[in-house]
Amino acid sequence: MKILVAAAGRHGGTWEIAEEIGRALVSELRGSAVVRVARAEDVTTVEEFDAVLRTMKVWLFSSGPVGTPPKPAEDPVDVTRLMTLSGARGHVVFPGRIDRSLLRFGERAVVTALRVEDGDYRDWPAVRAWAGEVAAALKPARTREVSGHVERG
């Protein structure tokens, strides 16, 4: 099975979550999958993959809320339309990280207004658990023994 995990973001935090999801999928699927983690802008075709888009199995994730408690409290993106268009089986929002040195002026202003401290608020066990749920949905009835690995695209 070939799985694509595509991610887009400005500051690298979402990319790191995508990489962790890729590693967790390979681990959970115990060698029955090849996972490619790629930047969304670099994906030109999905024909070679078994899990990605509408005719395939799709899951969406977002990252962004930061701080304790996470701010903003609401989902940073309205994904209802995107889920409908993509036929996604689910969507989850993971907390992100803040590094003001990577932010644009407007972004720094928002973070300051929200009174969020710099820090990594990502919940790696939650990321791996979600990837485990996706892997469980992708597992064939009988897992084939092949070597699995993560490819970086």
C-alpha positions as CSV (number, residue, x, y, z in Angstrom):
1,M,0.0,0.0,0.0
2,K,1.3,3.5,-0.8
3,I,0.2,6.4,1.3
4,L,0.7,10.1,0.7
5,V,0.9,12.5,3.7
6,A,0.9,16.0,2.2
7,A,1.4,19.1,4.3
8,A,1.4,22.9,3.8
9,G,2.4,25.5,6.2
10,R,4.5,28.6,6.7
11,H,6.9,27.9,9.5
12,G,7.6,24.2,9.6
13,G,5.5,23.1,12.5
14,T,2.8,21.4,10.4
15,W,5.5,19.7,8.3
16,E,7.0,18.1,11.4
17,I,3.5,16.9,12.4
18,A,3.2,15.3,8.9
19,E,6.5,13.6,9.3
20,E,5.5,12.1,12.7
21,I,2.2,10.9,11.1
22,G,4.2,9.2,8.4
23,R,6.5,7.5,10.9
24,A,3.5,6.4,13.0
25,L,1.6,5.0,9.9
26,V,4.7,2.9,9.0
27,S,4.9,1.7,12.5
28,E,1.2,0.9,12.9
29,L,1.0,-0.8,9.5
30,R,4.0,-2.9,10.4
31,G,5.8,-2.8,7.1
32,S,2.8,-3.2,4.8
33,A,2.9,0.4,3.6
34,V,5.3,2.8,2.0
35,V,4.5,6.4,3.2
36,R,5.6,9.5,1.3
37,V,5.6,12.7,3.2
38,A,5.6,15.7,0.8
39,R,5.0,19.4,0.7
40,A,1.5,19.9,-0.8
41,E,2.9,22.3,-3.4
42,D,5.3,19.5,-4.6
43,V,2.5,17.0,-5.2
44,T,1.7,16.9,-9.0
45,T,-0.1,13.6,-9.1
46,V,-1.7,11.2,-6.7
47,E,-2.3,8.3,-9.1
48,E,0.4,6.1,-7.5
49,F,-1.1,6.2,-4.0
50,D,-3.8,4.1,-2.4
51,A,-4.8,6.7,0.2
52,V,-5.0,10.4,-0.6
53,L,-8.0,11.9,-2.5
54,R,-11.7,11.7,-3.2
55,T,-11.6,8.3,-5.0
56,M,-9.2,7.2,-2.3
57,K,-9.3,7.3,1.5
58,V,-8.5,10.8,2.9
59,W,-8.1,12.2,6.3
60,L,-7.3,15.9,7.0
61,F,-5.4,17.5,9.9
62,S,-4.8,21.1,10.8
63,S,-2.4,22.6,13.3
64,G,-2.5,26.0,14.9
65,P,-4.0,26.6,18.3
66,V,-1.3,27.5,20.7
67,G,-0.9,28.3,24.4
68,T,-2.4,27.0,27.6
69,P,-5.4,26.9,27.2
70,P,-5.1,26.7,23.4
71,K,-6.0,29.9,21.5
72,P,-7.9,30.4,19.4
73,A,-10.4,28.1,21.0
74,E,-12.3,27.5,17.8
75,D,-11.1,25.6,14.8
76,P,-8.7,27.9,12.9
77,V,-10.2,26.8,9.6
78,D,-13.7,26.0,8.5
79,V,-13.0,22.6,6.9
80,T,-16.7,21.6,6.3
81,R,-16.5,22.4,2.6
82,L,-13.1,20.9,2.1
83,M,-14.2,17.7,3.8
84,T,-17.2,17.5,1.5
85,L,-15.2,18.2,-1.6
86,S,-12.4,15.8,-0.7
87,G,-14.6,13.1,0.8
88,A,-12.5,13.1,3.9
89,R,-13.2,10.5,6.5
90,G,-12.2,12.8,9.3
91,H,-10.5,15.9,10.4
92,V,-8.5,16.7,13.6
93,V,-6.9,19.9,14.9
94,F,-3.5,19.6,16.6
95,P,-2.0,22.3,18.7
96,G,1.0,24.1,17.0
97,R,4.1,25.9,18.0
98,I,5.1,29.5,18.2
99,D,8.5,30.9,17.4
100,R,8.1,34.7,16.9
101,S,11.3,34.8,14.9
102,L,9.5,33.0,12.1
103,L,6.4,35.1,12.1
104,R,5.4,38.0,9.9
105,F,4.5,41.3,11.6
106,G,0.8,40.7,11.4
107,E,1.2,37.2,12.8
108,R,3.3,38.5,15.7
109,A,0.6,41.1,16.4
110,V,-2.1,38.5,16.7
111,V,0.1,36.3,18.9
112,T,0.8,39.2,21.2
113,A,-2.9,40.2,21.3
114,L,-3.7,36.6,22.3
115,R,-1.0,36.7,25.0
116,V,0.5,33.5,23.8
117,E,4.1,32.7,24.9
118,D,6.6,31.2,22.4
119,G,6.7,27.4,22.8
120,D,6.0,24.1,21.3
121,Y,2.4,23.1,22.2
122,R,2.2,20.1,19.9
123,D,1.0,16.9,21.5
124,W,3.1,14.1,19.9
125,P,1.3,11.3,21.6
126,A,-2.0,12.6,20.2
127,V,-0.5,12.9,16.7
128,R,0.7,9.3,16.9
129,A,-2.7,8.1,18.3
130,W,-4.6,9.7,15.4
131,A,-2.2,8.2,12.9
132,G,-2.8,4.9,14.6
133,E,-6.6,5.3,14.0
134,V,-5.9,6.1,10.4
135,A,-3.6,3.1,10.1
136,A,-6.3,0.8,11.6
137,A,-8.8,2.0,9.0
138,L,-6.2,1.3,6.3
139,K,-5.1,-2.2,7.5
140,P,-6.1,-5.0,5.1
141,A,-7.8,-8.0,6.7
142,R,-4.5,-9.8,6.5
143,T,-1.4,-7.7,6.6
144,R,1.2,-8.7,4.0
145,E,4.9,-9.0,5.1
146,V,6.8,-6.4,3.1
147,S,9.3,-3.8,4.2
148,G,7.7,-0.5,5.0
149,H,9.4,2.9,5.1
150,V,8.8,6.6,5.0
151,E,9.9,8.5,1.9
152,R,10.5,12.2,2.1
153,G,9.3,14.1,-1.0
